[in-house]
Structure formats: C-alpha cells, structure tokens
Amino acid sequence: MNKLPPLNALRYFLTAAKTMSFKEAADQMYVTQAAISQHIKTLEAFLGCQLFERGHRRISLTRAGQALLPDITTGFDYLNKGVRNVALDSRPNILNLTVIESLSSRWLVPRLYRFQQRYPHINVRIQPTNRLLNFAQDELDLAIRFGQGEYKQLESRQLASDTMHLVCHPRLASKILTPGSLSTYPILKENSSDVMPAWDQFYAQHTILPNNEQSALQVDDSSITIIEAALAGQGVAMIRHSLIYEQLERGQLVKLFDFSFDCHYAYYLVAPPAHFTREKVQQFSSWLEEMFDEIPKVG
C-alpha cells in the first residue's frame, strides 16, 4: 500500500488513542464527537481493520490500533518538529550570537562595524561566554565555538583551524636564550584541553621536564587574561594564532624558538540545522568566512 490515509483521520486517531475517549478527543480538537467517530471509521475502512473496541461508555485499542499508535506518534512528532524548524523567523533584523569570550573581545567585536556597514538593517547582539547555551531558552540564532564540532542535535560547520604559538614580550624574549632556560621564567598557563597538548609537545620536543615549582599564572579557560599578562611582560604563554597575529606583526609579542602546534580544536559555526536557512544567518556566516580568510596563514 503506497497511498497514505487522510492526515486528519490520523490526527483524530492519535488524539482519541491518547485520551481513550471520543468525547475528550472532540473537545481537544474543537469538533463534534460524531466528526471524530466518522474520521476513525474512514481510517479503519482505509486500513481494512478495526482500530478501537467500542464499549457503552469507553473505548480501547485493538491489537491493530496498539501496533499503529507508536508509529503515528513518532510521525506527528517529526512533523511538528519540522514545522517549528522552518517557521518564519520572527526577528529577521536581530541576530543573536553566542561567542567564546576570547574570540569575541580580541577579534570579532573590533571587526563587527564592517558587517554592520554591509548589513545596516541587522542588529547584532552578542553573548560572550565559554558556556554552552540553550538555543531555545536563550533565543539564539547562531553560536561560534572552539572545539571538535560535536554538539548533540546541532549542525556544526567548520570555519577555520588554528595554531598555538609559544610567545612572550620582546623584553623577556631577549633573556630566554635556550629552551632549557625557560624553566627560570614565569609560565602563563590556561588550563584548557586545547592548550595543554601544546605544552606537552614543546617539553617533549626539547627533552625538558616540566618544573612543577616554576612560578606561574594559571587561569581556567580564559585566553584574554593570558594575552594581557603576556603583553605586560609577565611571562611566557601558549596562545592561538588567530588571537595574537596582529600583536606578532606589530612586535608587541614575539615567538620563542619558532615553536608552533596545530590545535586539536577548530572554530565552528553551530546552530539547529534550520537556522542555517535564515537569511541573516547566511549573511553573517558568509561575512565571517571572509574575515577568517584575512587571517595570515602560519608560515
């Protein structure tokens, strides 16, 4: 059987099966009890089997009705979800973003004027946070995350990979002549899963044992604090290229021992799949890709 029964008949069957009452189903659907009964009969005739046992004051599902109910429930759940996902954007001129703190303050915000020059009708609202927010509860359109692109029930589109550099202030760099001498200077460490592998490779590459008693500033998931401390000459840090390439070009920071490490993580655009069909999201995504393309490649 390739032809499907009438959609209304399936809807009325689902409501009656959930309420176990034609009368209550009629009340929920704002139709008469006779209408419910007629649609159920139409569906039974179409399927060639009885779906309900009709008693004097109650109904119950037959074996066929019990077999049909789970699939119809799942089918309408998917239909409802699909309709919600492609519903018209109620705020076409407002773009709500959540962005990791480091990228937001160090890179994105200083460039946003260029997006708003191109699309002056779009009001961009940013929530800088390293926490994962809920798209439904927080009314978000789009997220920019730094990770592995694995977020349940969300679509991830990779924007760019990144590289870690070992850097410090030029004044400090003039004193650190060998990798071994690094142990006598403060280390600025960000305790995050993308930074620690870079330090591990540096130590292994130069056959150095980490000095656990070495003076250090340690912060949890805050590249901003680490960058500011490095710019102030307070120590040596492992920092992403995308966040400091301008400071490297200006000579405000310098690379030590030409050490770089390809990050295990990357930048991703993240959202429910239907959000990527929204015009404002498409416009922002295209513009953002242009901005990432302007970042100099690591040579």
C-alpha positions as CSV (number, residue, x, y, z in Angstrom):
1,M,0.0,0.0,0.0
2,N,1.7,3.2,-1.2
3,K,-1.1,5.6,-0.7
4,L,-1.4,7.3,2.7
5,P,-4.7,7.7,4.5
6,P,-6.1,11.3,5.1
7,L,-3.9,13.2,7.5
8,N,-6.9,14.4,9.5
9,A,-8.0,10.8,10.1
10,L,-4.6,10.0,11.5
11,R,-4.7,13.1,13.7
12,Y,-8.1,12.2,15.1
13,F,-6.9,8.6,15.7
14,L,-3.9,9.8,17.6
15,T,-5.9,12.1,19.8
16,A,-8.6,9.5,20.5
17,A,-5.9,6.9,21.3
18,K,-4.2,9.2,23.8
19,T,-7.4,10.2,25.5
20,M,-9.2,6.9,25.2
21,S,-12.4,8.9,24.7
22,F,-14.0,10.1,21.5
23,K,-15.7,12.9,23.6
24,E,-12.5,14.2,25.1
25,A,-10.8,14.0,21.7
26,A,-13.6,16.0,20.2
27,D,-13.2,18.6,22.9
28,Q,-9.4,18.9,22.3
29,M,-9.8,19.1,18.5
30,Y,-12.8,21.5,18.7
31,V,-15.0,19.3,16.6
32,T,-18.1,17.2,17.3
33,Q,-17.9,13.7,18.7
34,A,-19.6,12.5,15.5
35,A,-16.7,14.0,13.5
36,I,-14.2,12.1,15.5
37,S,-16.1,8.9,15.0
38,Q,-16.5,9.4,11.3
39,H,-12.8,10.0,10.7
40,I,-11.9,6.9,12.7
41,K,-14.3,4.9,10.6
42,T,-12.7,6.3,7.5
43,L,-9.3,5.3,8.7
44,E,-10.5,1.8,9.6
45,A,-12.1,1.4,6.2
46,F,-8.8,2.5,4.5
47,L,-6.7,0.1,6.5
48,G,-9.2,-2.7,6.4
49,C,-9.1,-3.4,10.1
50,Q,-10.7,-2.2,13.3
51,L,-8.6,0.1,15.5
52,F,-10.9,0.6,18.5
53,E,-13.2,-1.6,20.5
54,R,-16.3,0.5,21.2
55,G,-17.9,-0.1,24.6
56,H,-21.0,1.5,26.1
57,R,-19.0,4.2,27.9
58,R,-15.4,3.5,27.0
59,I,-13.2,2.6,24.1
60,S,-10.0,0.6,23.9
61,L,-7.4,0.0,21.2
62,T,-7.5,-3.3,19.3
63,R,-4.2,-5.1,18.6
64,A,-4.0,-3.3,15.3
65,G,-4.6,0.1,17.0
66,Q,-1.9,-0.7,19.5
67,A,0.5,-1.6,16.7
68,L,-0.3,1.6,14.8
69,L,-0.1,4.1,17.7
70,P,3.7,4.3,18.2
71,D,4.5,5.0,14.5
72,I,1.7,7.6,14.2
73,T,3.0,9.3,17.4
74,T,6.6,9.4,16.0
75,G,5.4,10.6,12.7
76,F,3.5,13.6,14.1
77,D,6.4,14.4,16.4
78,Y,8.6,14.7,13.4
79,L,6.0,16.8,11.5
80,N,5.7,19.2,14.5
81,K,9.4,19.5,14.8
82,G,9.8,20.1,11.1
83,V,7.2,22.8,11.1
84,R,8.8,24.5,14.1
85,N,12.2,24.4,12.5
86,V,11.2,26.1,9.2
87,A,8.8,28.5,10.7
88,L,9.3,32.1,9.6
89,D,12.0,34.0,11.6
90,S,10.1,36.3,13.9
91,R,13.1,38.6,14.3
92,P,14.7,38.9,10.8
93,N,16.5,42.1,11.8
94,I,18.0,40.8,15.0
95,L,20.9,38.3,15.1
96,N,21.6,36.8,18.5
97,L,25.0,35.2,18.8
98,T,26.9,33.4,21.5
99,V,30.7,33.6,21.0
100,I,33.6,32.3,23.1
101,E,35.0,35.1,25.2
102,S,38.5,35.3,23.7
103,L,37.3,35.5,20.1
104,S,34.6,37.9,20.9
105,S,36.7,40.6,22.6
106,R,40.0,40.1,20.9
107,W,38.9,39.6,17.3
108,L,35.2,39.7,16.5
109,V,33.9,42.9,18.2
110,P,36.6,45.1,16.6
111,R,35.5,43.9,13.2
112,L,31.7,44.0,13.6
113,Y,31.5,47.5,12.2
114,R,32.3,46.0,8.8
115,F,29.4,43.7,9.0
116,Q,27.1,46.4,10.0
117,Q,28.3,48.7,7.2
118,R,27.3,45.9,4.8
119,Y,24.0,45.0,6.5
120,P,22.9,48.1,8.4
121,H,19.4,46.7,8.9
122,I,20.7,43.8,11.1
123,N,21.1,44.4,14.8
124,V,23.8,42.1,16.2
125,R,23.5,41.0,19.8
126,I,26.4,39.1,21.3
127,Q,26.6,36.9,24.4
128,P,30.3,36.3,25.1
129,T,30.6,33.2,27.1
130,N,32.6,29.9,27.3
131,R,29.5,28.1,28.5
132,L,27.2,26.2,26.0
133,L,23.9,27.9,25.9
134,N,20.5,26.5,25.0
135,F,19.2,27.7,21.6
136,A,15.5,27.5,22.6
137,Q,15.8,29.0,26.1
138,D,18.2,31.8,25.1
139,E,16.6,32.7,21.8
140,L,19.9,32.2,19.9
141,D,20.4,32.3,16.2
142,L,24.0,31.1,16.0
143,A,27.0,30.1,18.1
144,I,30.7,30.4,17.4
145,R,32.6,27.7,19.3
146,F,36.1,26.4,19.5
147,G,36.0,22.7,19.8
148,Q,35.7,19.4,17.8
149,G,32.3,20.2,16.3
150,E,30.4,17.6,18.2
151,Y,27.2,19.1,19.7
152,K,24.1,17.0,20.0
153,Q,21.1,17.8,17.8
154,L,23.0,20.7,16.3
155,E,24.7,21.3,13.0
156,S,28.4,22.3,13.0
157,R,30.2,24.0,10.1
158,Q,33.9,24.4,10.4
159,L,35.2,27.9,9.9
160,A,38.9,27.6,10.5
161,S,41.6,25.6,12.2
162,D,44.2,27.3,14.4
163,T,47.8,27.0,15.6
164,M,49.4,27.6,19.0
165,H,52.5,29.8,19.3
166,L,54.9,30.0,22.3
167,V,55.2,33.8,22.8
168,C,56.2,36.5,25.2
169,H,57.0,40.2,25.4
170,P,60.2,41.2,23.4
171,R,61.9,42.4,26.6
172,L,61.5,39.0,28.1
173,A,62.4,37.1,24.9
174,S,65.9,38.8,24.9
175,K,66.7,37.0,28.2
176,I,65.4,33.5,27.2
177,L,68.2,32.2,25.1
178,T,67.6,28.4,25.2
179,P,64.5,26.2,25.7
180,G,66.1,24.9,28.9
181,S,66.4,28.4,30.3
182,L,62.6,28.7,30.0
183,S,62.3,27.0,33.4
184,T,63.6,30.1,35.2
185,Y,60.8,32.4,34.0
186,P,57.1,32.6,34.8
187,I,54.7,30.4,32.7
188,L,51.3,31.8,31.9
189,K,49.1,28.7,31.6
190,E,45.5,28.4,30.5
191,N,44.1,25.2,32.0
192,S,42.1,24.0,29.0
193,S,42.2,20.9,26.9
194,D,43.4,22.6,23.7
195,V,46.4,24.3,25.4
196,M,47.9,21.6,27.5
197,P,48.9,19.3,24.5
198,A,50.9,22.2,23.0
199,W,52.9,22.5,26.2
200,D,53.4,18.7,26.3
201,Q,54.8,18.7,22.7
202,F,57.1,21.6,23.5
203,Y,58.6,19.8,26.5
204,A,58.9,16.5,24.6
205,Q,60.4,18.2,21.5
206,H,63.2,19.8,23.6
207,T,63.6,17.0,26.1
208,I,62.6,19.2,29.0
209,L,61.0,18.0,32.2
210,P,58.3,20.5,33.4
211,N,59.2,22.3,36.5
212,N,56.2,21.9,38.8
213,E,57.6,24.5,41.2
214,Q,58.1,27.1,38.4
215,S,56.3,30.4,39.1
216,A,53.2,30.7,37.0
217,L,49.9,32.4,36.5
218,Q,47.2,29.7,35.8
219,V,43.6,30.5,34.7
220,D,40.7,28.3,33.7
221,D,39.6,28.8,30.1
222,S,40.5,32.5,29.8
223,S,42.8,33.3,26.9
224,I,42.0,37.0,27.4
225,T,43.7,37.1,30.8
226,I,46.7,35.1,29.4
227,I,47.1,37.5,26.5
228,E,47.0,40.6,28.6
229,A,49.6,39.1,31.0
230,A,51.9,38.2,28.1
231,L,51.6,41.8,26.7
232,A,52.5,43.2,30.1
233,G,55.7,41.1,30.1
234,Q,54.6,38.9,33.0
235,G,55.7,35.6,31.5
236,V,55.7,33.1,28.6
237,A,52.4,31.8,27.1
238,M,51.0,29.4,24.6
239,I,48.3,31.3,22.6
240,R,46.3,30.8,19.5
241,H,47.5,32.4,16.3
242,S,44.0,33.9,15.5
243,L,44.1,35.9,18.7
244,I,47.6,37.4,18.6
245,Y,48.7,37.6,14.9
246,E,48.3,41.4,15.0
247,Q,50.4,41.7,18.1
248,L,53.0,39.5,16.4
249,E,53.0,41.7,13.3
250,R,53.4,44.8,15.5
251,G,56.2,43.3,17.5
252,Q,54.2,43.6,20.8
253,L,54.8,39.8,21.2
254,V,57.4,37.5,19.7
255,K,57.5,33.8,19.1
256,L,60.0,31.8,21.1
257,F,62.2,29.1,19.4
258,D,59.8,29.3,16.4
259,F,57.6,26.8,18.1
260,S,54.0,26.2,16.8
261,F,51.5,23.5,17.4
262,D,48.4,22.6,15.3
263,C,45.4,22.8,17.5
264,H,43.3,19.7,18.0
265,Y,40.2,22.0,18.0
266,A,38.8,24.4,15.4
267,Y,36.4,27.2,15.1
268,Y,32.8,26.1,14.3
269,L,29.5,27.8,13.5
270,V,26.9,25.9,15.5
271,A,23.1,26.0,15.3
272,P,20.0,23.9,14.8
273,P,20.0,22.9,11.1
274,A,17.0,25.1,10.2
275,H,18.8,28.2,11.5
276,F,21.3,28.0,8.6
277,T,18.4,28.6,6.2
278,R,17.7,32.1,7.8
279,E,18.9,34.9,5.5
280,K,20.5,36.8,8.4
281,V,22.5,33.7,9.5
282,Q,23.6,33.1,5.9
283,Q,24.7,36.7,5.5
284,F,26.7,36.7,8.8
285,S,28.2,33.3,8.0
286,S,29.5,34.4,4.6
287,W,30.9,37.6,6.1
288,L,32.6,35.7,8.9
289,E,34.3,33.3,6.5
290,E,35.7,36.4,4.7
291,M,37.1,37.7,8.0
292,F,38.7,34.4,8.8
293,D,40.3,34.3,5.3
294,E,42.0,37.6,6.1
295,I,44.0,36.0,9.0
296,P,47.5,35.4,7.8
297,K,48.4,31.8,7.4
298,V,51.1,30.4,9.6
299,G,54.3,30.0,7.5
